[in-house]
Amino acid sequence: MIEILKTHDGTLRRLDAVESGCWVNVCAPSDEETRWLADSLGIGDDFIDAMLDRDEISRIDKDARGQAGPCRCRLSPQPRPWVTR
């Protein structure tokens, strides 16, 4: 499942497409969704493999400018809602 989210006026909203400053939430992606991540967002196969690895350590990667990149979070068998404050 893929959700595209962005905070607007203090409220977290779902978007239909990726835009600057948004969050792409991925939970137990299908093969089609992992292809979309690679093709549309340029996320490398090695990163996708690490994201799907149950033993991967949760962390947020940052580029040289300090901007947050993809976040690796351990997958759970049951999707859980996340609250951002």
ChimeraX attribute file (.defattr): number of C-alpha atoms within 10 A of each C-alpha:
attribute: neighborCount
match mode: 1-to-1
recipient: residues
	/A:1	11
	/A:2	15
	/A:3	14
	/A:4	16
	/A:5	19
	/A:6	18
	/A:7	13
	/A:8	8
	/A:9	7
	/A:10	8
	/A:11	10
	/A:12	15
	/A:13	12
	/A:14	14
	/A:15	14
	/A:16	8
	/A:17	10
	/A:18	15
	/A:19	12
	/A:20	6
	/A:21	9
	/A:22	16
	/A:23	19
	/A:24	20
	/A:25	13
	/A:26	19
	/A:27	20
	/A:28	16
	/A:29	15
	/A:30	12
	/A:31	9
	/A:32	8
	/A:33	15
	/A:34	20
	/A:35	16
	/A:36	15
	/A:37	19
	/A:38	14
	/A:39	11
	/A:40	10
	/A:41	11
	/A:42	10
	/A:43	16
	/A:44	11
	/A:45	13
	/A:46	8
	/A:47	14
	/A:48	17
	/A:49	11
	/A:50	15
	/A:51	22
	/A:52	17
	/A:53	14
	/A:54	11
	/A:55	10
	/A:56	14
	/A:57	12
	/A:58	12
	/A:59	11
	/A:60	11
	/A:61	12
	/A:62	12
	/A:63	8
	/A:64	6
	/A:65	6
	/A:66	8
	/A:67	8
	/A:68	11
	/A:69	12
	/A:70	16
	/A:71	17
	/A:72	19
	/A:73	18
	/A:74	16
	/A:75	18
	/A:76	10
	/A:77	7
	/A:78	8
	/A:79	10
	/A:80	9
	/A:81	6
	/A:82	7
	/A:83	6
	/A:84	7
	/A:85	6
